[in-house]
Amino acid sequence: ENSSLKSSISNYIKNNPIDSLVAIENERRAMSLMSLGINPYSGTEINYIKKIVDSFDGAQFGDSGEDNDDIFALITLANAGYTKNDDIIIKDIVFVISAQNTNDGSWDGSVDMTAATIQALKPFSSITGVTDAITKAINYLISAQNNDGGWGNVFSTSWAMQAESALNT
């Protein structure tokens, strides 16, 4: 609500573009722009959504072989107008679901990444396999919750609470 602070941050982000080949860096920048009400397609000299999409190799985003850039790509692209009908979304969801731990339902054995994935997948619940993956992830979060109600530290607890919010629980 502090318009001066928002204006300062907006000006900084607009005037200091990041022209990166790393998908997660472009995803972070696009999310930052959107949170400030700046169009990630055209609000700066760099089209961050194009950079994210260009990092897709037909199965996943980035070149890391890890799932975090794919999870954050789903969050970013869903907020940038991509839908369950977009082939790039469907293919990435297949990759993300394949990265889920079959034993405990987590991603990377992490509350943070599991909660982020719930948020990433929720808008695409009608795609085959997504609801089942979310259910397994919820069960993981329930099992990982401490007796004090938290999930180990303030950061993990925050991620878990954001997942609960995305699920309206």
ChimeraX attribute file (.defattr): number of C-alpha atoms within 10 A of each C-alpha:
attribute: neighborCount
match mode: 1-to-1
recipient: residues
	/A:1	5
	/A:2	6
	/A:3	8
	/A:4	9
	/A:5	10
	/A:6	13
	/A:7	12
	/A:8	11
	/A:9	15
	/A:10	18
	/A:11	11
	/A:12	11
	/A:13	18
	/A:14	16
	/A:15	11
	/A:16	11
	/A:17	14
	/A:18	14
	/A:19	13
	/A:20	12
	/A:21	14
	/A:22	16
	/A:23	25
	/A:24	21
	/A:25	16
	/A:26	28
	/A:27	25
	/A:28	16
	/A:29	19
	/A:30	28
	/A:31	24
	/A:32	17
	/A:33	21
	/A:34	17
	/A:35	12
	/A:36	14
	/A:37	12
	/A:38	17
	/A:39	17
	/A:40	23
	/A:41	17
	/A:42	11
	/A:43	16
	/A:44	16
	/A:45	14
	/A:46	17
	/A:47	16
	/A:48	28
	/A:49	22
	/A:50	12
	/A:51	19
	/A:52	25
	/A:53	16
	/A:54	13
	/A:55	19
	/A:56	18
	/A:57	12
	/A:58	10
	/A:59	16
	/A:60	25
	/A:61	28
	/A:62	22
	/A:63	13
	/A:64	13
	/A:65	10
	/A:66	15
	/A:67	23
	/A:68	19
	/A:69	25
	/A:70	28
	/A:71	27
	/A:72	23
	/A:73	29
	/A:74	28
	/A:75	22
	/A:76	24
	/A:77	20
	/A:78	17
	/A:79	15
	/A:80	16
	/A:81	8
	/A:82	15
	/A:83	16
	/A:84	15
	/A:85	10
	/A:86	10
	/A:87	12
	/A:88	20
	/A:89	22
	/A:90	18
	/A:91	14
	/A:92	22
	/A:93	25
	/A:94	16
	/A:95	18
	/A:96	25
	/A:97	21
	/A:98	13
	/A:99	15
	/A:100	21
	/A:101	17
	/A:102	12
	/A:103	8
	/A:104	14
	/A:105	22
	/A:106	26
	/A:107	25
	/A:108	15
	/A:109	14
	/A:110	14
	/A:111	25
	/A:112	21
	/A:113	20
	/A:114	28
	/A:115	27
	/A:116	21
	/A:117	27
	/A:118	29
	/A:119	24
	/A:120	25
	/A:121	23
	/A:122	18
	/A:123	18
	/A:124	20
	/A:125	16
	/A:126	11
	/A:127	16
	/A:128	12
	/A:129	13
	/A:130	20
	/A:131	16
	/A:132	13
	/A:133	23
	/A:134	25
	/A:135	13
	/A:136	21
	/A:137	23
	/A:138	21
	/A:139	14
	/A:140	22
	/A:141	23
	/A:142	14
	/A:143	11
	/A:144	17
	/A:145	16
	/A:146	12
	/A:147	7
	/A:148	7
	/A:149	10
	/A:150	16
	/A:151	22
	/A:152	13
	/A:153	8
	/A:154	10
	/A:155	13
	/A:156	19
	/A:157	19
	/A:158	16
	/A:159	20
	/A:160	26
	/A:161	16
	/A:162	18
	/A:163	23
	/A:164	16
	/A:165	11
	/A:166	17
	/A:167	14
	/A:168	7
	/A:169	8
